[in-house]
Amino acid sequence: MQCPRCTHAMISDSFTDLLDDSGVLGITAWRCLTCGEVVDPVILANRTNRPEPFVSKSRKNWGA
């Protein structure tokens, strides 16, 4: 797998997490050997399902 940030090689690595709401203590994710980017299925899902940024249509002109 190639790193999405720097396109160098990634390895599968195990990470230990503090006990969260789901009770998961450890995860397996991809880690870049060069820049340290960590990617797992949750991160990939959040990056692909990113909401559109909120832009207010009622901006007021405060000055000038």
DSSP file (Angstrom, degrees, kcal/mol; ACC not computed):
  #  RESIDUE AA STRUCTURE BP1 BP2  ACC     N-H-->O    O-->H-N    N-H-->O    O-->H-N    TCO  KAPPA ALPHA  PHI   PSI    X-CA   Y-CA   Z-CA
    1    1 A M              0   0    0      0, 0.0     9,-1.6     0, 0.0     2,-0.4   0.000 360.0 360.0 360.0 144.7    0.0    0.0    0.0
    2    2 A Q  B     -A    9   0A   0      7,-0.2     7,-0.2    30,-0.0     6,-0.1  -0.810 360.0-107.1-102.9 144.9    1.2    3.5   -0.7
    3    3 A C     >  -     0   0    0      5,-2.8     4,-1.6    -2,-0.4    35,-0.0  -0.482  17.5-144.7 -68.1 131.7    0.8    6.4    1.7
    4    4 A P  T  4 S+     0   0    0      0, 0.0    -1,-0.1     0, 0.0    -2,-0.0   0.722  97.9  46.1 -70.0 -19.4   -1.9    8.9    0.7
    5    5 A R  T  4 S+     0   0    0      3,-0.1    -2,-0.0     1,-0.0    -3,-0.0   0.913 135.3   4.4 -88.1 -48.6    0.2   11.8    2.1
    6    6 A C  T  4 S-     0   0    0      2,-0.1     3,-0.1     3,-0.0    -1,-0.0   0.434  88.2-125.1-121.7  -1.0    3.8   11.1    0.7
    7    7 A T     <  +     0   0    0     -4,-1.6     2,-0.1     1,-0.2     3,-0.1   0.639  66.3 129.4  62.9  20.5    3.3    8.0   -1.6
    8    8 A H        -     0   0    0      1,-0.2    -5,-2.8    -6,-0.1    -1,-0.2  -0.376  67.3 -65.6 -92.0 179.9    5.9    6.0    0.2
    9    9 A A  B     -A    2   0A   0     -7,-0.2    24,-2.1    -2,-0.1    25,-0.5  -0.315  45.8-157.8 -71.1 145.6    5.5    2.4    1.6
   10   10 A M  E     -B   32   0B   0     -9,-1.6     2,-0.3    22,-0.2    22,-0.2  -0.916   2.3-156.1-120.6 150.3    3.2    1.6    4.4
   11   11 A I  E     -B   31   0B   0     20,-2.7    20,-3.0    -2,-0.3     2,-0.4  -0.887  26.6-106.0-122.0 156.0    3.3   -1.4    6.7
   12   12 A S  E     +B   30   0B   0     -2,-0.3     2,-0.3    18,-0.2    18,-0.2  -0.667  47.2 177.0 -78.2 132.6    0.5   -3.1    8.8
   13   13 A D  E     -B   29   0B   0     16,-3.2    16,-2.6    -2,-0.4     2,-0.4  -0.968  27.4-125.9-139.6 151.3    1.0   -2.2   12.4
   14   14 A S  E     -B   28   0B   0     -2,-0.3     2,-0.4    14,-0.2    14,-0.2  -0.835  24.7-168.3-100.4 136.8   -0.9   -2.9   15.7
   15   15 A F  E     -B   27   0B   0     12,-3.2    12,-2.8    -2,-0.4     2,-0.5  -0.959  14.3-140.4-125.1 141.9   -2.0    0.0   17.9
   16   16 A T  E     -B   26   0B   0     -2,-0.4     2,-0.3    10,-0.2    10,-0.3  -0.894  21.2-168.9-103.7 128.6   -3.3   -0.1   21.4
   17   17 A D        -     0   0    0      8,-3.6     3,-0.1    -2,-0.5     2,-0.1  -0.804  28.8-102.5-112.7 153.6   -6.1    2.2   22.3
   18   18 A L        -     0   0    0     -2,-0.3     2,-0.3     1,-0.1     6,-0.1  -0.398  60.6 -77.1 -66.4 155.2   -7.6    3.1   25.6
   19   19 A L        -     0   0    0      4,-0.1    -1,-0.1    -2,-0.1     6,-0.1  -0.379  62.3-173.1 -58.9 116.4  -10.9    1.4   26.3
   20   20 A D    >   -     0   0    0      4,-0.8     3,-1.2    -2,-0.3    -1,-0.0  -0.303  43.0 -78.6-102.1-170.5  -13.5    3.3   24.3
   21   21 A D  T 3  S+     0   0    0      1,-0.3    -2,-0.1     2,-0.1    -1,-0.0   0.800 129.5  50.3 -61.6 -31.3  -17.3    3.0   24.2
   22   22 A S  T 3  S-     0   0    0      2,-0.1    -1,-0.3     1,-0.0     3,-0.1   0.574 111.2-118.9 -86.0  -8.4  -17.2   -0.1   22.0
   23   23 A G    <   +     0   0    0     -3,-1.2     2,-0.4     1,-0.3    -2,-0.1   0.556  60.9 149.4  84.9   8.5  -14.7   -1.9   24.3
   24   24 A V        +     0   0    0      1,-0.2    -4,-0.8    -6,-0.1    -1,-0.3  -0.621  19.6 175.0 -79.4 129.2  -12.0   -2.2   21.6
   25   25 A L        +     0   0    0     -2,-0.4    -8,-3.6     1,-0.2     2,-0.4   0.718  62.8  32.1-104.6 -27.3   -8.5   -2.2   23.0
   26   26 A G  E     -B   16   0B   0    -10,-0.3     2,-0.3     2,-0.0   -10,-0.2  -0.976  59.2-173.7-135.5 147.1   -6.4   -2.8   20.0
   27   27 A I  E     -B   15   0B   0    -12,-2.8   -12,-3.2    -2,-0.4     2,-0.5  -0.940  19.6-135.9-133.5 157.2   -6.6   -2.0   16.2
   28   28 A T  E     +B   14   0B   0     -2,-0.3     2,-0.3   -14,-0.2   -14,-0.2  -0.969  37.4 156.9-112.2 128.9   -4.6   -2.9   13.2
   29   29 A A  E     -B   13   0B   0    -16,-2.6   -16,-3.2    -2,-0.5     2,-0.4  -0.875  43.7 -95.4-142.6 171.2   -3.9   -0.1   10.8
   30   30 A W  E     -BC  12  39B   0      9,-3.2     9,-2.7    -2,-0.3     2,-0.4  -0.798  36.1-167.9 -93.6 135.1   -1.5    0.9    8.1
   31   31 A R  E     -BC  11  38B   0    -20,-3.0   -20,-2.7    -2,-0.4     2,-0.3  -0.989  20.0-125.7-126.9 133.3    1.5    3.2    9.1
   32   32 A C  E  >  -B   10   0B   0      5,-2.3     4,-0.6    -2,-0.4   -22,-0.2  -0.565   8.4-148.3 -76.9 135.1    3.8    5.0    6.7
   33   33 A L  T  4 S+     0   0    0    -24,-2.1    -1,-0.1    -2,-0.3   -23,-0.1   0.745  94.0  38.8 -72.8 -23.8    7.5    4.3    7.2
   34   34 A T  T  4 S+     0   0    0    -25,-0.5    -1,-0.1     3,-0.1   -24,-0.1   0.925 131.1  14.9 -94.3 -54.9    8.5    7.8    6.1
   35   35 A C  T  4 S-     0   0    0      2,-0.1    -2,-0.1   -27,-0.0    -1,-0.0   0.602  92.6-120.9-103.6 -12.4    6.0   10.3    7.4
   36   36 A G     <  +     0   0    0     -4,-0.6    -3,-0.1     1,-0.2   -26,-0.0   0.536  48.5 165.0  86.7   5.8    4.1    8.3   10.1
   37   37 A E        -     0   0    0     -6,-0.1    -5,-2.3     1,-0.1     2,-0.5  -0.336  23.5-152.3 -56.2 133.8    0.6    8.7    8.5
   38   38 A V  E     -C   31   0B   0     -7,-0.2     2,-0.4   -28,-0.1    -7,-0.2  -0.956  15.4-179.6-114.9 129.4   -1.8    6.2   10.1
   39   39 A V  E     +C   30   0B   0     -9,-2.7    -9,-3.2    -2,-0.5    -2,-0.0  -0.995   7.3 162.2-132.6 128.2   -4.8    4.9    8.1
   40   40 A D     >  -     0   0    0     -2,-0.4     4,-2.4   -11,-0.2     5,-0.2  -0.817  55.3 -89.8-131.5 175.2   -7.4    2.4    9.2
   41   41 A P  H  > S+     0   0    0      0, 0.0     4,-2.2     0, 0.0     5,-0.1   0.842 125.2  52.0 -58.1 -34.7  -10.9    1.6    7.9
   42   42 A V  H  > S+     0   0    0      2,-0.2     4,-2.4     1,-0.2     5,-0.2   0.921 110.2  48.0 -68.2 -43.1  -12.6    4.2   10.1
   43   43 A I  H  > S+     0   0    0      1,-0.2     4,-2.0     2,-0.2    -1,-0.2   0.926 112.6  49.2 -62.5 -44.7  -10.2    7.0    9.0
   44   44 A L  H  X S+     0   0    0     -4,-2.4     4,-1.8     1,-0.2    -1,-0.2   0.905 111.0  49.8 -62.0 -41.5  -10.8    6.0    5.3
   45   45 A A  H  X S+     0   0    0     -4,-2.2     4,-1.8    -5,-0.2    -1,-0.2   0.906 111.0  49.2 -64.3 -41.6  -14.6    6.0    5.8
   46   46 A N  H  < S+     0   0    0     -4,-2.4    -1,-0.2     1,-0.2    -2,-0.2   0.850 110.6  51.0 -66.8 -33.7  -14.5    9.5    7.4
   47   47 A R  H >< S+     0   0    0     -4,-2.0     3,-0.6     1,-0.2    -1,-0.2   0.839 113.6  43.5 -73.0 -32.3  -12.3   10.8    4.6
   48   48 A T  H 3< S+     0   0    0     -4,-1.8    -2,-0.2     1,-0.2    -1,-0.2   0.772 115.5  47.9 -83.5 -25.5  -14.7    9.6    1.9
   49   49 A N  T 3< S+     0   0    0     -4,-1.8    -1,-0.2    -5,-0.2    -2,-0.1  -0.089  77.8 150.6-104.7  33.5  -17.9   10.6    3.6
   50   50 A R    <   -     0   0    0     -3,-0.6    -3,-0.1     1,-0.1     2,-0.0  -0.470  44.2-125.0 -69.0 130.0  -16.8   14.2    4.5
   51   51 A P        -     0   0    0      0, 0.0    -1,-0.1     0, 0.0     3,-0.1  -0.346  30.8 -95.0 -72.0 157.5  -19.7   16.6    4.6
   52   52 A E        -     0   0    0      1,-0.1     2,-0.0    -2,-0.0     3,-0.0  -0.445  49.6 -98.7 -67.0 143.4  -19.7   19.8    2.5
   53   53 A P        -     0   0    0      0, 0.0     2,-0.5     0, 0.0    -1,-0.1  -0.371  37.8-113.2 -65.5 144.2  -18.3   22.8    4.4
   54   54 A F        -     0   0    0     -3,-0.1     2,-0.5    -2,-0.0     0, 0.0  -0.666  34.2-175.1 -81.1 124.7  -21.0   25.1    5.8
   55   55 A V        -     0   0    0     -2,-0.5     2,-0.2    -3,-0.0    -3,-0.0  -0.979  21.8-132.1-122.8 119.3  -21.1   28.5    4.2
   56   56 A S        -     0   0    0     -2,-0.5     3,-0.4     1,-0.1    -2,-0.0  -0.488  10.2-161.6 -71.2 134.7  -23.4   31.1    5.6
   57   57 A K  S    S+     0   0    0     -2,-0.2    -1,-0.1     1,-0.2     0, 0.0   0.485  83.9  64.7 -92.5  -4.7  -25.5   32.9    3.0
   58   58 A S        +     0   0    0      2,-0.0    -1,-0.2     0, 0.0     2,-0.2  -0.237  67.0 157.6-113.9  44.8  -26.3   35.7    5.3
   59   59 A R        -     0   0    0     -3,-0.4     2,-0.3     1,-0.0    -2,-0.0  -0.464  32.3-140.4 -69.1 138.6  -22.9   37.3    5.9
   60   60 A K        -     0   0    0     -2,-0.2     2,-0.9     2,-0.0    -1,-0.0  -0.779  12.1-123.6-100.6 145.5  -23.0   40.9    7.0
   61   61 A N        -     0   0    0     -2,-0.3     2,-0.9     1,-0.1    -2,-0.0  -0.789  28.5-172.6 -89.2 105.1  -20.6   43.5    5.7
   62   62 A W        -     0   0    0     -2,-0.9     2,-0.3     2,-0.1    -1,-0.1  -0.589  54.6 -21.4-100.2  70.0  -19.0   44.9    8.8
   63   63 A G              0   0    0     -2,-0.9     0, 0.0     1,-0.0     0, 0.0  -0.813 360.0 360.0 132.9-170.1  -16.9   47.8    7.7
   64   64 A A              0   0    0     -2,-0.3    -2,-0.1     0, 0.0    -3,-0.0   0.425 360.0 360.0  56.4 360.0  -15.2   49.3    4.6
